[in-house]
Amino acid sequence: MQTGNRLGLGQRLAQVQRNRLVRQNLVLFFGGLVAGIGGFVYHAIAGRVLGPETYGQVAFLIALYAVGTGPALILIVVLARYTALLNARGDPGVRSLLVRTVRLIAIPCLALILLTTLFARPIAGFEHLGSTIPILILGFSVALIWQVAIPRGILQGLQRFTPLSLNLSLELLIRTTVVFILLKAGYAVSGAMAAVFAGLGIAFFLGLYSLRDHFRGIGTRVRLRVMAGFSLTAAAGIIGVQILYNQDVILAEHYLNSHDGGIYGGLNKIGTILFFLTLSVSQVLFPRVVEAVAKDQHPGRILLSSAGILSALGAGALLVFAIAPGLVVGILFGPSFRDAVPLVFPVGVIGLALALDNLLVQFFMAVHDRVFVPLLALAVVAEALLIFLFHARVGQVVLDVLVALLGLLVMLSVRCYLLLPKLRPESVIEPEPALG
């Protein structure tokens, strides 16, 4: 009987290993993990080589770059959904979608480069940069990430997670290698920004190479304007989630004293580690749900499995936060942040709640259900209002954010429970990709 139980457990483990959803998550998880580590190493190299004063200029430019990536995130989601629909229907329109989107996005890219060129000197003066070259490289980099988003979105929609994972990881590996070489060569801030551009350039051409099989033949022409309606839904979802994990830092810095504000800022970064650690789960979920609903296959099992995978990954991180919070704080921020140690586990729960909220938001975006938008907006307002009312100490702000995110999770879960039985192929085809 015990042997049977062991065999049963072994069979279950074998089933998990063969599970397509699990394999896809593992592939993208490792790509995202390498990219995340690369991002930390990039900043560590820049900080150690340049020193605090000059590194502050790099941090300022990278912050501007992060703001500029917002449209790229929206574009990835829009293209992933449209590609998944085309793929589920067997429409050979991927080549047309790629070529026409590259041409369309080239227009705002050129406009951004022009604006950056015009305002490079005032921006450099504002941040006390000795040269406008880093600003110009920043403009080109933001324009290029908008183009990089196109093959990445299509790869996600086609569920080609291995080349997508390679694309994400190689960008940061190239960036980290190049920044080390250029900084050692004495190029300082310009070198740091040139490393960002170099990583993006490799990622763009690698993305095109990964889609080379779609360059053969003529393919079917697609009309891009049918994506406009969903673009607004995607923007609401992505921007709403970004506000949720950024506005608390801004408000905490405003209401708390300088020391407590810094402690909370560090705690926020610890919480978002768990969020970004599990982000690959929602990236895999999105096209899988679109495909399942388009083919009249109920997506509930995919959602539950994804939530289980995300929770398992999150539980591993929470275990570390619970056992060694002092070690986590010490490695990331040093002994001056020791006041953050008692709150490491609660902010880990915040990170897990945010990750689950984002998973459900991605699910609703995949099926183009807009009811999540007012729910997300309500959570954003509630979080801000709670911090406005209760901010006497760091622990209160942590509790404010936790209440808001758990409340959102409950509302989104209820909406999901009501929506799942109603999903049909026409739910995702709104509007239907038109071919011309």
MARZALUM-21525 format. One record per residue (C-alpha): x negated, y negated, z negated; residue number from 1; residue in three letters. Coordinates in steps of 0.05 Angstrom, whole numbers, always signed. Layout:
BEGIN
+--------+--------+--------+------+------+
!      u !      v !      w ! voti ! fiti !
+--------+--------+--------+------+------+
!      X !      Y !      Z !  NUM !  ALA !
...
+--------+--------+--------+------+------+
// end
This chain:
BEGIN
+--------+--------+--------+------+------+
!      u !      v !      w ! voti ! fiti !
+--------+--------+--------+------+------+
!     +0 !     +0 !     +0 !    1 !  MET !
!    -57 !    -47 !    -16 !    2 !  GLN !
!    -91 !    -28 !    +49 !    3 !  THR !
!    -27 !    -45 !    +86 !    4 !  GLY !
!    -26 !   -113 !    +52 !    5 !  ASN !
!    -98 !   -125 !    +73 !    6 !  ARG !
!    -83 !   -104 !   +144 !    7 !  LEU !
!    -23 !   -149 !   +144 !    8 !  GLY !
!    -65 !   -208 !   +121 !    9 !  LEU !
!   -118 !   -192 !   +173 !   10 !  GLY !
!    -65 !   -189 !   +227 !   11 !  GLN !
!    -38 !   -256 !   +204 !   12 !  ARG !
!   -107 !   -287 !   +208 !   13 !  LEU !
!   -117 !   -258 !   +277 !   14 !  ALA !
!    -51 !   -288 !   +298 !   15 !  GLN !
!    -72 !   -355 !   +272 !   16 !  VAL !
!   -138 !   -351 !   +311 !   17 !  GLN !
!   -100 !   -333 !   +375 !   18 !  ARG !
!    -49 !   -388 !   +365 !   19 !  ASN !
!    -55 !   -439 !   +421 !   20 !  ARG !
!    -35 !   -497 !   +377 !   21 !  LEU !
!    -89 !   -480 !   +326 !   22 !  VAL !
!   -143 !   -473 !   +379 !   23 !  ARG !
!   -124 !   -539 !   +411 !   24 !  GLN !
!   -126 !   -573 !   +343 !   25 !  ASN !
!   -194 !   -544 !   +326 !   26 !  LEU !
!   -223 !   -567 !   +393 !   27 !  VAL !
!   -199 !   -638 !   +385 !   28 !  LEU !
!   -213 !   -639 !   +310 !   29 !  PHE !
!   -287 !   -625 !   +321 !   30 !  PHE !
!   -291 !   -677 !   +377 !   31 !  GLY !
!   -259 !   -729 !   +332 !   32 !  GLY !
!   -304 !   -709 !   +274 !   33 !  LEU !
!   -367 !   -718 !   +315 !   34 !  VAL !
!   -340 !   -786 !   +340 !   35 !  ALA !
!   -324 !   -807 !   +268 !   36 !  GLY !
!   -393 !   -787 !   +243 !   37 !  ILE !
!   -424 !   -823 !   +302 !   38 !  GLY !
!   -387 !   -886 !   +284 !   39 !  GLY !
!   -414 !   -884 !   +212 !   40 !  PHE !
!   -484 !   -870 !   +237 !   41 !  VAL !
!   -481 !   -928 !   +287 !   42 !  TYR !
!   -464 !   -976 !   +230 !   43 !  HIS !
!   -516 !   -945 !   +184 !   44 !  ALA !
!   -571 !   -954 !   +237 !   45 !  ILE !
!   -550 !  -1025 !   +252 !   46 !  ALA !
!   -546 !  -1044 !   +179 !   47 !  GLY !
!   -614 !  -1014 !   +160 !   48 !  ARG !
!   -652 !  -1041 !   +221 !   49 !  VAL !
!   -621 !  -1110 !   +224 !   50 !  LEU !
!   -611 !  -1125 !   +150 !   51 !  GLY !
!   -548 !  -1155 !   +118 !   52 !  PRO !
!   -549 !  -1224 !   +152 !   53 !  GLU !
!   -557 !  -1201 !   +224 !   54 !  THR !
!   -514 !  -1139 !   +213 !   55 !  TYR !
!   -457 !  -1185 !   +192 !   56 !  GLY !
!   -457 !  -1212 !   +263 !   57 !  GLN !
!   -452 !  -1142 !   +291 !   58 !  VAL !
!   -395 !  -1125 !   +243 !   59 !  ALA !
!   -358 !  -1188 !   +265 !   60 !  PHE !
!   -364 !  -1168 !   +339 !   61 !  LEU !
!   -344 !  -1096 !   +325 !   62 !  ILE !
!   -283 !  -1122 !   +288 !   63 !  ALA !
!   -263 !  -1162 !   +350 !   64 !  LEU !
!   -276 !  -1101 !   +392 !   65 !  TYR !
!   -230 !  -1060 !   +347 !   66 !  ALA !
!   -174 !  -1111 !   +357 !   67 !  VAL !
!   -185 !  -1106 !   +432 !   68 !  GLY !
!   -176 !  -1030 !   +431 !   69 !  THR !
!   -103 !  -1038 !   +411 !   70 !  GLY !
!    -78 !  -1042 !   +483 !   71 !  PRO !
!   -121 !   -981 !   +500 !   72 !  ALA !
!    -86 !   -940 !   +446 !   73 !  LEU !
!    -18 !   -959 !   +473 !   74 !  ILE !
!    -40 !   -942 !   +544 !   75 !  LEU !
!    -65 !   -874 !   +523 !   76 !  ILE !
!     +2 !   -856 !   +492 !   77 !  VAL !
!    +42 !   -882 !   +552 !   78 !  VAL !
!     -1 !   -844 !   +602 !   79 !  LEU !
!     -2 !   -781 !   +560 !   80 !  ALA !
!    +74 !   -779 !   +558 !   81 !  ARG !
!    +83 !   -793 !   +632 !   82 !  TYR !
!    +29 !   -742 !   +651 !   83 !  THR !
!    +61 !   -690 !   +606 !   84 !  ALA !
!   +128 !   -701 !   +641 !   85 !  LEU !
!    +97 !   -695 !   +710 !   86 !  LEU !
!    +59 !   -633 !   +689 !   87 !  ASN !
!   +121 !   -600 !   +659 !   88 !  ALA !
!   +160 !   -613 !   +723 !   89 !  ARG !
!   +103 !   -589 !   +767 !   90 !  GLY !
!    +98 !   -656 !   +802 !   91 !  ASP !
!    +30 !   -667 !   +836 !   92 !  PRO !
!    +27 !   -741 !   +819 !   93 !  GLY !
!    -33 !   -744 !   +773 !   94 !  VAL !
!    -81 !   -770 !   +825 !   95 !  ARG !
!    -33 !   -826 !   +844 !   96 !  SER !
!    -22 !   -842 !   +771 !   97 !  LEU !
!    -97 !   -846 !   +758 !   98 !  LEU !
!   -115 !   -888 !   +818 !   99 !  VAL !
!    -57 !   -936 !   +814 !  100 !  ARG !
!    -65 !   -947 !   +738 !  101 !  THR !
!   -139 !   -961 !   +746 !  102 !  VAL !
!   -123 !  -1014 !   +798 !  103 !  ARG !
!    -67 !  -1044 !   +757 !  104 !  LEU !
!   -107 !  -1048 !   +692 !  105 !  ILE !
!   -166 !  -1079 !   +731 !  106 !  ALA !
!   -126 !  -1144 !   +735 !  107 !  ILE !
!   -122 !  -1157 !   +660 !  108 !  PRO !
!   -194 !  -1131 !   +653 !  109 !  CYS !
!   -219 !  -1184 !   +701 !  110 !  LEU !
!   -177 !  -1237 !   +666 !  111 !  ALA !
!   -207 !  -1218 !   +599 !  112 !  LEU !
!   -278 !  -1221 !   +626 !  113 !  ILE !
!   -263 !  -1290 !   +655 !  114 !  LEU !
!   -235 !  -1315 !   +588 !  115 !  LEU !
!   -294 !  -1286 !   +551 !  116 !  THR !
!   -342 !  -1322 !   +597 !  117 !  THR !
!   -305 !  -1388 !   +588 !  118 !  LEU !
!   -302 !  -1383 !   +512 !  119 !  PHE !
!   -368 !  -1347 !   +498 !  120 !  ALA !
!   -404 !  -1410 !   +475 !  121 !  ARG !
!   -351 !  -1433 !   +425 !  122 !  PRO !
!   -345 !  -1363 !   +396 !  123 !  ILE !
!   -420 !  -1357 !   +389 !  124 !  ALA !
!   -422 !  -1424 !   +354 !  125 !  GLY !
!   -366 !  -1405 !   +307 !  126 !  PHE !
!   -404 !  -1342 !   +284 !  127 !  GLU !
!   -472 !  -1377 !   +287 !  128 !  HIS !
!   -498 !  -1329 !   +340 !  129 !  LEU !
!   -562 !  -1351 !   +374 !  130 !  GLY !
!   -539 !  -1327 !   +442 !  131 !  SER !
!   -475 !  -1318 !   +482 !  132 !  THR !
!   -500 !  -1252 !   +511 !  133 !  ILE !
!   -469 !  -1209 !   +455 !  134 !  PRO !
!   -402 !  -1244 !   +467 !  135 !  ILE !
!   -405 !  -1230 !   +541 !  136 !  LEU !
!   -422 !  -1157 !   +529 !  137 !  ILE !
!   -363 !  -1154 !   +480 !  138 !  LEU !
!   -316 !  -1178 !   +535 !  139 !  GLY !
!   -341 !  -1127 !   +584 !  140 !  PHE !
!   -335 !  -1072 !   +531 !  141 !  SER !
!   -263 !  -1088 !   +514 !  142 !  VAL !
!   -246 !  -1089 !   +588 !  143 !  ALA !
!   -281 !  -1022 !   +597 !  144 !  LEU !
!   -245 !   -988 !   +539 !  145 !  ILE !
!   -179 !  -1006 !   +573 !  146 !  TRP !
!   -204 !   -967 !   +634 !  147 !  GLN !
!   -232 !   -910 !   +592 !  148 !  VAL !
!   -162 !   -903 !   +562 !  149 !  ALA !
!   -134 !   -882 !   +630 !  150 !  ILE !
!   -170 !   -815 !   +640 !  151 !  PRO !
!   -164 !   -801 !   +565 !  152 !  ARG !
!    -89 !   -810 !   +567 !  153 !  GLY !
!    -82 !   -766 !   +628 !  154 !  ILE !
!   -127 !   -712 !   +597 !  155 !  LEU !
!    -84 !   -713 !   +534 !  156 !  GLN !
!    -20 !   -707 !   +576 !  157 !  GLY !
!    -50 !   -648 !   +615 !  158 !  LEU !
!    -69 !   -616 !   +548 !  159 !  GLN !
!   -142 !   -612 !   +570 !  160 !  ARG !
!   -167 !   -620 !   +499 !  161 !  PHE !
!   -237 !   -593 !   +510 !  162 !  THR !
!   -258 !   -647 !   +560 !  163 !  PRO !
!   -220 !   -698 !   +519 !  164 !  LEU !
!   -258 !   -677 !   +456 !  165 !  SER !
!   -324 !   -680 !   +494 !  166 !  LEU !
!   -306 !   -749 !   +520 !  167 !  ASN !
!   -292 !   -776 !   +450 !  168 !  LEU !
!   -354 !   -746 !   +419 !  169 !  SER !
!   -403 !   -762 !   +475 !  170 !  LEU !
!   -384 !   -836 !   +474 !  171 !  GLU !
!   -406 !   -842 !   +402 !  172 !  LEU !
!   -468 !   -798 !   +411 !  173 !  LEU !
!   -491 !   -843 !   +469 !  174 !  ILE !
!   -474 !   -906 !   +429 !  175 !  ARG !
!   -514 !   -882 !   +368 !  176 !  THR !
!   -574 !   -860 !   +410 !  177 !  THR !
!   -576 !   -924 !   +451 !  178 !  VAL !
!   -568 !   -970 !   +390 !  179 !  VAL !
!   -628 !   -937 !   +357 !  180 !  PHE !
!   -671 !   -946 !   +419 !  181 !  ILE !
!   -650 !  -1018 !   +433 !  182 !  LEU !
!   -655 !  -1042 !   +361 !  183 !  LEU !
!   -725 !  -1011 !   +355 !  184 !  LYS !
!   -742 !  -1048 !   +419 !  185 !  ALA !
!   -722 !  -1113 !   +386 !  186 !  GLY !
!   -656 !  -1129 !   +422 !  187 !  TYR !
!   -618 !  -1141 !   +356 !  188 !  ALA !
!   -544 !  -1161 !   +364 !  189 !  VAL !
!   -545 !  -1157 !   +440 !  190 !  SER !
!   -574 !  -1087 !   +435 !  191 !  GLY !
!   -520 !  -1065 !   +386 !  192 !  ALA !
!   -466 !  -1088 !   +433 !  193 !  MET !
!   -500 !  -1060 !   +495 !  194 !  ALA !
!   -499 !   -992 !   +460 !  195 !  ALA !
!   -423 !   -997 !   +455 !  196 !  VAL !
!   -418 !  -1013 !   +529 !  197 !  PHE !
!   -465 !   -956 !   +548 !  198 !  ALA !
!   -424 !   -905 !   +509 !  199 !  GLY !
!   -360 !   -929 !   +543 !  200 !  LEU !
!   -391 !   -926 !   +612 !  201 !  GLY !
!   -412 !   -853 !   +603 !  202 !  ILE !
!   -343 !   -837 !   +575 !  203 !  ALA !
!   -307 !   -868 !   +635 !  204 !  PHE !
!   -347 !   -830 !   +687 !  205 !  PHE !
!   -342 !   -766 !   +647 !  206 !  LEU !
!   -266 !   -775 !   +644 !  207 !  GLY !
!   -262 !   -784 !   +719 !  208 !  LEU !
!   -306 !   -722 !   +729 !  209 !  TYR !
!   -261 !   -682 !   +683 !  210 !  SER !
!   -202 !   -698 !   +730 !  211 !  LEU !
!   -240 !   -685 !   +794 !  212 !  ARG !
!   -194 !   -627 !   +814 !  213 !  ASP !
!   -138 !   -677 !   +822 !  214 !  HIS !
!   -178 !   -717 !   +873 !  215 !  PHE !
!   -168 !   -663 !   +926 !  216 !  ARG !
!   -111 !   -674 !   +974 !  217 !  GLY !
!    -64 !   -733 !   +979 !  218 !  ILE !
!    -16 !   -719 !   +922 !  219 !  GLY !
!    +51 !   -752 !   +908 !  220 !  THR !
!    +59 !   -827 !   +897 !  221 !  ARG !
!    +87 !   -848 !   +829 !  222 !  VAL !
!   +121 !   -913 !   +810 !  223 !  ARG !
!    +88 !   -943 !   +749 !  224 !  LEU !
!   +145 !   -990 !   +730 !  225 !  ARG !
!   +185 !   -932 !   +702 !  226 !  VAL !
!   +136 !   -931 !   +643 !  227 !  MET !
!   +154 !  -1002 !   +621 !  228 !  ALA !
!   +210 !   -983 !   +574 !  229 !  GLY !
!   +169 !   -931 !   +537 !  230 !  PHE !
!   +110 !   -979 !   +533 !  231 !  SER !
!   +150 !  -1022 !   +485 !  232 !  LEU !
!   +167 !   -961 !   +442 !  233 !  THR !
!    +94 !   -940 !   +441 !  234 !  ALA !
!    +71 !  -1010 !   +423 !  235 !  ALA !
!   +121 !  -1012 !   +365 !  236 !  ALA !
!    +97 !   -945 !   +338 !  237 !  GLY !
!    +23 !   -957 !   +344 !  238 !  ILE !
!    +23 !  -1029 !   +319 !  239 !  ILE !
!    +70 !  -1011 !   +262 !  240 !  GLY !
!    +24 !   -956 !   +237 !  241 !  VAL !
!    -37 !  -1001 !   +243 !  242 !  GLN !
!     -3 !  -1055 !   +202 !  243 !  ILE !
!    +14 !  -1004 !   +148 !  244 !  LEU !
!    -59 !   -987 !   +135 !  245 !  TYR !
!    -87 !  -1057 !   +144 !  246 !  ASN !
!    -39 !  -1107 !   +113 !  247 !  GLN !
!    -49 !  -1080 !    +43 !  248 !  ASP !
!   -124 !  -1098 !    +46 !  249 !  VAL !
!   -108 !  -1169 !    +68 !  250 !  ILE !
!    -55 !  -1178 !    +14 !  251 !  LEU !
!    -98 !  -1146 !    -40 !  252 !  ALA !
!   -156 !  -1192 !    -23 !  253 !  GLU !
!   -108 !  -1251 !    -29 !  254 !  HIS !
!    -74 !  -1232 !    -95 !  255 !  TYR !
!   -130 !  -1197 !   -133 !  256 !  LEU !
!   -194 !  -1228 !   -158 !  257 !  ASN !
!   -256 !  -1220 !   -115 !  258 !  SER !
!   -282 !  -1159 !   -152 !  259 !  HIS !
!   -216 !  -1122 !   -151 !  260 !  ASP !
!   -204 !  -1142 !    -79 !  261 !  GLY !
!   -270 !  -1110 !    -60 !  262 !  GLY !
!   -253 !  -1047 !   -100 !  263 !  ILE !
!   -186 !  -1041 !    -64 !  264 !  TYR !
!   -219 !  -1052 !     +3 !  265 !  GLY !
!   -265 !   -993 !    -11 !  266 !  GLY !
!   -207 !   -950 !    -34 !  267 !  LEU !
!   -170 !   -965 !    +30 !  268 !  ASN !
!   -229 !   -941 !    +71 !  269 !  LYS !
!   -231 !   -877 !    +30 !  270 !  ILE !
!   -157 !   -865 !    +43 !  271 !  GLY !
!   -163 !   -877 !   +118 !  272 !  THR !
!   -219 !   -824 !   +121 !  273 !  ILE !
!   -165 !   -772 !   +109 !  274 !  LEU !
!   -119 !   -806 !   +160 !  275 !  PHE !
!   -171 !   -806 !   +215 !  276 !  PHE !
!   -196 !   -736 !   +196 !  277 !  LEU !
!   -127 !   -708 !   +214 !  278 !  THR !
!   -112 !   -754 !   +273 !  279 !  LEU !
!   -126 !   -699 !   +323 !  280 !  SER !
!    -64 !   -661 !   +300 !  281 !  VAL !
!    -17 !   -716 !   +325 !  282 !  SER !
!    -57 !   -722 !   +390 !  283 !  GLN !
!    -45 !   -648 !   +404 !  284 !  VAL !
!    +28 !   -652 !   +381 !  285 !  LEU !
!    +47 !   -708 !   +428 !  286 !  PHE !
!    +41 !   -675 !   +497 !  287 !  PRO !
!    +62 !   -607 !   +469 !  288 !  ARG !
!   +129 !   -637 !   +445 !  289 !  VAL !
!   +140 !   -672 !   +511 !  290 !  VAL !
!   +128 !   -607 !   +548 !  291 !  GLU !
!   +172 !   -566 !   +501 !  292 !  ALA !
!   +232 !   -612 !   +506 !  293 !  VAL !
!   +225 !   -622 !   +581 !  294 !  ALA !
!   +227 !   -546 !   +590 !  295 !  LYS !
!   +286 !   -540 !   +542 !  296 !  ASP !
!   +243 !   -505 !   +490 !  297 !  GLN !
!   +258 !   -528 !   +420 !  298 !  HIS !
!   +199 !   -567 !   +392 !  299 !  PRO !
!   +215 !   -556 !   +318 !  300 !  GLY !
!   +165 !   -500 !   +310 !  301 !  ARG !
!   +110 !   -543 !   +341 !  302 !  ILE !
!   +126 !   -599 !   +293 !  303 !  LEU !
!   +127 !   -554 !   +232 !  304 !  LEU !
!    +63 !   -519 !   +252 !  305 !  SER !
!    +29 !   -586 !   +264 !  306 !  SER !
!    +52 !   -612 !   +197 !  307 !  ALA !
!    +24 !   -548 !   +165 !  308 !  GLY !
!    -43 !   -556 !   +199 !  309 !  ILE !
!    -47 !   -629 !   +180 !  310 !  LEU !
!    -28 !   -614 !   +108 !  311 !  SER !
!    -81 !   -558 !   +104 !  312 !  ALA !
!   -135 !   -605 !   +129 !  313 !  LEU !
!   -111 !   -659 !    +82 !  314 !  GLY !
!   -109 !   -612 !    +23 !  315 !  ALA !
!   -182 !   -595 !    +34 !  316 !  GLY !
!   -201 !   -669 !    +31 !  317 !  ALA !
!   -156 !   -680 !    -30 !  318 !  LEU !
!   -191 !   -623 !    -66 !  319 !  LEU !
!   -258 !   -658 !    -56 !  320 !  VAL !
!   -227 !   -724 !    -79 !  321 !  PHE !
!   -199 !   -690 !   -142 !  322 !  ALA !
!   -262 !   -652 !   -161 !  323 !  ILE !
!   -316 !   -703 !   -144 !  324 !  ALA !
!   -287 !   -773 !   -139 !  325 !  PRO !
!   -350 !   -804 !   -167 !  326 !  GLY !
!   -392 !   -769 !   -114 !  327 !  LEU !
!   -346 !   -795 !    -58 !  328 !  VAL !
!   -350 !   -867 !    -83 !  329 !  VAL !
!   -425 !   -862 !    -96 !  330 !  GLY !
!   -441 !   -836 !    -26 !  331 !  ILE !
!   -397 !   -885 !    +10 !  332 !  LEU !
!   -404 !   -949 !    -31 !  333 !  PHE !
!   -455 !   -940 !    -87 !  334 !  GLY !
!   -452 !   -950 !   -163 !  335 !  PRO !
!   -423 !  -1021 !   -158 !  336 !  SER !
!   -356 !   -991 !   -137 !  337 !  PHE !
!   -350 !   -944 !   -198 !  338 !  ARG !
!   -284 !   -978 !   -218 !  339 !  ASP !
!   -254 !   -944 !   -156 !  340 !  ALA !
!   -268 !   -873 !   -182 !  341 !  VAL !
!   -202 !   -862 !   -221 !  342 !  PRO !
!   -161 !   -881 !   -160 !  343 !  LEU !
!   -196 !   -839 !   -107 !  344 !  VAL !
!   -145 !   -782 !   -112 !  345 !  PHE !
!    -83 !   -827 !   -108 !  346 !  PRO !
!   -111 !   -863 !    -46 !  347 !  VAL !
!   -124 !   -794 !    -17 !  348 !  GLY !
!    -50 !   -779 !    -25 !  349 !  VAL !
!    -37 !   -846 !    +10 !  350 !  ILE !
!    -81 !   -824 !    +68 !  351 !  GLY !
!    -43 !   -758 !    +73 !  352 !  LEU !
!    +24 !   -792 !    +70 !  353 !  ALA !
!     +2 !   -841 !   +124 !  354 !  LEU !
!    -22 !   -783 !   +168 !  355 !  ALA !
!    +45 !   -747 !   +161 !  356 !  LEU !
!    +82 !   -812 !   +175 !  357 !  ASP !
!    +40 !   -821 !   +238 !  358 !  ASN !
!    +54 !   -749 !   +259 !  359 !  LEU !
!   +129 !   -761 !   +256 !  360 !  LEU !
!   +122 !   -828 !   +292 !  361 !  VAL !
!    +84 !   -792 !   +347 !  362 !  GLN !
!   +139 !   -740 !   +350 !  363 !  PHE !
!   +193 !   -793 !   +358 !  364 !  PHE !
!   +152 !   -829 !   +411 !  365 !  MET !
!   +144 !   -763 !   +449 !  366 !  ALA !
!   +220 !   -754 !   +452 !  367 !  VAL !
!   +231 !   -829 !   +461 !  368 !  HIS !
!   +276 !   -836 !   +400 !  369 !  ASP !
!   +275 !   -909 !   +381 !  370 !  ARG !
!   +310 !   -901 !   +313 !  371 !  VAL !
!   +241 !   -895 !   +281 !  372 !  PHE !
!   +225 !   -968 !   +299 !  373 !  VAL !
!   +271 !  -1002 !   +248 !  374 !  PRO !
!   +251 !   -950 !   +196 !  375 !  LEU !
!   +177 !   -965 !   +208 !  376 !  LEU !
!   +191 !  -1040 !   +206 !  377 !  ALA !
!   +228 !  -1031 !   +140 !  378 !  LEU !
!   +168 !   -994 !   +110 !  379 !  ALA !
!   +120 !  -1050 !   +133 !  380 !  VAL !
!   +164 !  -1102 !   +100 !  381 !  VAL !
!   +174 !  -1060 !    +37 !  382 !  ALA !
!    +99 !  -1050 !    +29 !  383 !  GLU !
!    +85 !  -1124 !    +35 !  384 !  ALA !
!   +143 !  -1141 !    -13 !  385 !  LEU !
!   +120 !  -1091 !    -65 !  386 !  LEU !
!    +49 !  -1119 !    -64 !  387 !  ILE !
!    +78 !  -1190 !    -69 !  388 !  PHE !
!   +118 !  -1171 !   -131 !  389 !  LEU !
!    +69 !  -1123 !   -165 !  390 !  PHE !
!     -5 !  -1139 !   -159 !  391 !  HIS !
!    -32 !  -1149 !   -230 !  392 !  ALA !
!    -87 !  -1097 !   -220 !  393 !  ARG !
!   -115 !  -1050 !   -168 !  394 !  VAL !
!    -74 !   -991 !   -193 !  395 !  GLY !
!     -9 !  -1029 !   -182 !  396 !  GLN !
!    -27 !  -1043 !   -109 !  397 !  VAL !
!    -44 !   -970 !    -99 !  398 !  VAL !
!    +24 !   -950 !   -128 !  399 !  LEU !
!    +59 !  -1002 !    -83 !  400 !  ASP !
!    +29 !   -972 !    -20 !  401 !  VAL !
!    +42 !   -901 !    -43 !  402 !  LEU !
!   +116 !   -916 !    -56 !  403 !  VAL !
!   +124 !   -950 !    +12 !  404 !  ALA !
!    +91 !   -893 !    +51 !  405 !  LEU !
!   +127 !   -837 !    +15 !  406 !  LEU !
!   +193 !   -874 !    +24 !  407 !  GLY !
!   +178 !   -878 !    +99 !  408 !  LEU !
!   +161 !   -804 !   +101 !  409 !  LEU !
!   +229 !   -787 !    +70 !  410 !  VAL !
!   +267 !   -832 !   +119 !  411 !  MET !
!   +230 !   -805 !   +180 !  412 !  LEU !
!   +240 !   -733 !   +156 !  413 !  SER !
!   +315 !   -743 !   +149 !  414 !  VAL !
!   +318 !   -774 !   +218 !  415 !  ARG !
!   +278 !   -716 !   +246 !  416 !  CYS !
!   +325 !   -665 !   +213 !  417 !  TYR !
!   +385 !   -699 !   +246 !  418 !  LEU !
!   +352 !   -707 !   +314 !  419 !  LEU !
!   +322 !   -638 !   +326 !  420 !  LEU !
!   +387 !   -601 !   +342 !  421 !  PRO !
!   +405 !   -655 !   +393 !  422 !  LYS !
!   +342 !   -653 !   +435 !  423 !  LEU !
!   +351 !   -634 !   +508 !  424 !  ARG !
!   +307 !   -643 !   +571 !  425 !  PRO !
!   +343 !   -709 !   +586 !  426 !  GLU !
!   +319 !   -735 !   +519 !  427 !  SER !
!   +248 !   -743 !   +543 !  428 !  VAL !
!   +263 !   -760 !   +615 !  429 !  ILE !
!   +286 !   -831 !   +602 !  430 !  GLU !
!   +275 !   -860 !   +651 !  431 !  PRO !
!   +258 !   -801 !   +696 !  432 !  GLU !
!   +190 !   -808 !   +730 !  433 !  PRO !
!   +209 !   -831 !   +799 !  434 !  ALA !
!   +170 !   -807 !   +859 !  435 !  LEU !
!   +165 !   -846 !   +921 !  436 !  GLY !
+--------+--------+--------+------+------+
// end
